[in-house]
Every structure is written in C-alpha cells, then in structure tokens.
C-alpha cells in the first residue's frame, strides 16, 4: 500500500520538503508540517500522514547538512553534530562527514523502524488497559522530562508549561461541554488551534527574530561528489557508533519527552566516554558525527511509538502529526493499530522507503541543498511569512486564526528575547486537555482522592521517576550555583 | 530588565485568567467542576511566576546599580538619545507586524493573490531588497502558492472583489 504511486509521490515530496526545512534556518520542522498540513486535506488519510511523516524524518537528515557545512544546526538535535562535523569540514573531510551522517541515519532509521514494528503493537495492547491515572502520570512524567532538559532553570520551563496548560483550557470543556475563557470572542469558543499557535510561536516568532537580527552564513564548505566516499578506516570507526547510536536513540525516543536532543547528547557522551581517542572529540572525530546522527534518526522514529500506541505526543512535530491524524478523523491511541491498520503499516512501510529515498536524495544533492543557504534571509523571511500566514488561514478558513497566528508570532519573539522557550508552552497546550480530563477522571474514580496514582503500578512508576528527575535536577542546580558562588568569592578575594 | 517586564506581563495574564476561573463551577474533589483544574493551574502559575520573578528582579536591581549614572548628562560615547533609524531592528520588527496586520485586513477585500503579492513586496522592500527583485519574488511567490494550494489542492483561499 505504501508503494502505491500516490504514496511514493507523497513520501518523495515529504522527504524533499523535510530536507529543505532542515537545511533552511527559520523554517523549523513543526512549522513546515503545520503549514503543509493544509496540503493533505484533499488527500487520502494515509497518503497525507505519509507526507507529514516524510517531512519529519527528512528534516532530521537536513539539519545535519548545515551543521557540518556551515556550523549552523538546521534543527536543535544537530547542535551536537556541529562539534565534530564542522571540524571535519574544516579539515577537508566534509564529504566524508556528510556520507557517514547519511549512512548512519539510514542504518539507525531502518533499525528503528524494525523496532517500531515490534514495539508499537504490544505497547498498544498493554495501553488498552491504561486508565486515567496512567495517562495523567505519563503526561506529568513527559512534562517533567521536558522541563529538566530545556535550557535555563526548570522553574521557567514549568511556568511555560503551566501557561500552555492554561491555553489548553480555552474553549469547550471536554467533560461538561461548557465554554470557558472565551471572553466573549466567538473565535475562542472552539479553543486555541494547536497548529495555528505552533505556526505563530515557532514559525513567525523565528521569522521576527531573524528580522530583528538577520543571520549571516559563513563560508560554505564545498563538497565534490567524489569526496563523498569515506575512507575504509572512517567507515570501520563508524559502524559501532551507528549501532550504539541506534540503540541509544531508540531507547530515548521511547521515553515521553523531547527525544532528539536527549538522544544526540546521550550518544555523544557515550562515544566520547568509551573512545580510546578522547582527545580527538571536538576536533573532528568521526565517531562524534556517526553516533549522534544515528541516535537522532532512531529517536525520531521511536518517538512515533508513544503517539501511535498511546496517542500522546511529546514534541511539536509529533503533535502536528497528531493534529493531522485528528483532522482526517483518526484518533491516535491504543485502538489505532487494530482500527486503522492501513495507516499504521502505511507509515511504517513509508519509513523504509523514505529512508532509502533520503539516502539517494541527500548525498548526491548535498551541494544543491547547501547552496540554498546562499539565499539571503532578507528574501527568505518574507516568503516564509506569506507561507505561514496562508497555512494558518487554510486550517479552518478562518481570518481569526490568522490574527491568532500573528499575535502568537509576536509573543514567540518576545519570549525568545526574554530568555523563555516556546516549546514547553506548546507541549503544555497539546497535553492540557489530556491532563485535565485524566486528572478529573482520576479524582472521580478515587472519590476525591489521588491515591490511585500511587496504588496503580504503572502510574506510580512514572510519578516516582518524575519526582526523581526533579530531585536530581534540583540537586545539580544547587551544586552548580554553590560552585559559581564559590568561584565568584574566590575571584573577588 | 526585559525578563522582569515579561514576568509582570505573565502575572497580569494570570490575574485575568484567575478572575475568569473564579466564576466557573469549582465543584469538589470528588466531583471536580469546570473551574477545578484552571484554579489549580492559576495557583501553580502564580507560584512559578514569583519564583522566576524574584531572582530576575534581584539581577535587574544589581545591574542598574552597577551601571554608571547618566541622568542629566548628554549622550556619551556608545550611548545615544532615543533616535530610531528607519532600518533599525525594532523599527523593522514593528513594520513587519504592521504590514502583516494590514495584510489580514486586506485579505478578505482584495483576495488572496493581490493581497499576498502586496504583503510580500512590502516585506521585501522593508528588508531593503531592490524594487525589481521584490516585485518579481512577491508576485511569483503569491501566484505559485495560489496555483499550488487553490488550484491543485483545492484549498479554499479568500477570493475578494477580483475573484482570486
């Protein structure tokens, strides 16, 4: 079914657009997926989802291209790739770094798809037995993970999450059906559309940031086709980091939370820790490219599992995918696989095909993608704005949504300038309705008591993990601030 | 200082939200109403906003003490009076937002193609792109998007008086 011509075309368009968004700064994956969601309305549901999924894993590949060639990560997880990838490019090994990254992504992506095939159906069967306490505990755990790995103090991330959860309460109450927090504005009675808010906060917010301070692209390392062959030694040194990266990435992707960045950081730390050539890391070690790139792709694929099996998204791109499924009348969750096997297996098969397409597309066309960076942000940003605004309109054919998009764009810009991350807010918005509903149902089930959260093993395990993460992070922050204070005191003395 | 301003804004939003949440049915622990979860969120938000505000305010005060007093003095080296150049970043961002707002207002009247081309040309000119290039890119991007979305994928786009 995934090999039907329209699905292959959708996959091709998806991975190409995804690679472009990974390459171009200012047009992140969730924005691209949100904007292109409108394109899928006229498509068969599985074709539309295949295209959206293609954008998602295409961007994973694309992000590494700019990280290696110009020291500019196209996507957040690719930050780690800049450490050694760019150093390799400076030594004239850009082609080898790109090839190792692409091959590693392909190996790990393919292994992760196999993992997805084996893990998602049993997890969905277990998840059928989950009740509100389990869903509430999983959501809490995911939000805690998100807040602890975000940059800056966790209190800031928590504040943004709470604001997002508050935004999720706007509109119709899922339990009673009453309208809340609409303030007499008819457009708010249906709630805040996640996709519109995402286009605004992430897409327009980033555009305004670039308008405020346009980026400058440094020299782009030139790559000839014959340079794309890594040496035999480089390949030998990459095989085990690819496999380890695939395992680390897959395991990280299964944890509710923003998987990509955690996976690349984890893989890099692992490779550096076990490598006999520790001194090469940061100066162009091939393992520093191979491991994180494999981990990133595996995590991206594994992150589909919580969505497809539990119906809970923990990153903005996966949340857009959730919106796409809902728009096509499909409710993600434990019943997705038995009720819509065509969607599940279509996405799985498209991932196999997509990984091959990306390998074929990325390596020979790397020069073309890199040359796109030469387009001035002065031209790129207005074009992205136009696409973003029409994307916001086309979700519900609503002018109110376009206003919302602009307003959230301004909010996103202000947030960035004040040192607050918009992603926790977005995840709060997505998880708000799930959390509220499961929280209220847990209270009703427990006759006013929350003891159920601690007496049911799965819920208790997730809550204990969440508390442990908060304790560990707080302990680390206290130690860090004590060390800084000590250094300041010693410095002034 | 920016952080303090932002957090004060957050507290104001929390205040408005709390006032609205208080009017909803709170219910009880065993039968939570529509206002139960929002009230809890307000309490959590207020605590977190204060936790963030206190160190931010302390830093802002410390920074203002560290900065030399320039009150009454003329603009010294590196410090200018409030003169905003037309191509300065704040002006660019404001113009960007104003143009986008005008676009939304025009979208219904002029239709998708014309208003989008005008917005794109306006934004490109504002970013100091040459007239010729701005017109070509603006018109091309507008028509290309209209053809892709409106014609090929049958997405409903605003038609306006000209019918496209």
Interface residues (C-beta under 8 A of the other chain):
Chain A: X38 X39 X41 X42 X153 X155 X156 X158 X159 X162 X163 X165 X166 X169 X173 X175 X176 X178 X180 X181 X183 X204 X207 X208 X211 X212 X213 X376 X378 X379 X381 X382 X383 X385 X386 X387 X389 X390 X393 X394 X397 X399 X402 X403 X406 X409 X410 X413 X414 X415 X417 X418 X419 X420 X435 X436 X439 X440 X443 X444 X447 X448 X449
Chain B: X2 X3 X5 X6 X10 X13 X17 X20 X21 X24 X28 X29 X30 X31 X32 X33 X34 X35 X36 X37 X38 X41 X42 X44 X45 X48 X49 X51 X52 X89 X90 X92 X93 X96 X97 X100 X101 X103 X104 X107 X108 X112 X116 X119 X120 X123 X124 X127 X128 X129 X133 X137 X138 X141 X142 X145 X148 X149 X153 X154 X155 X156 X157 X158
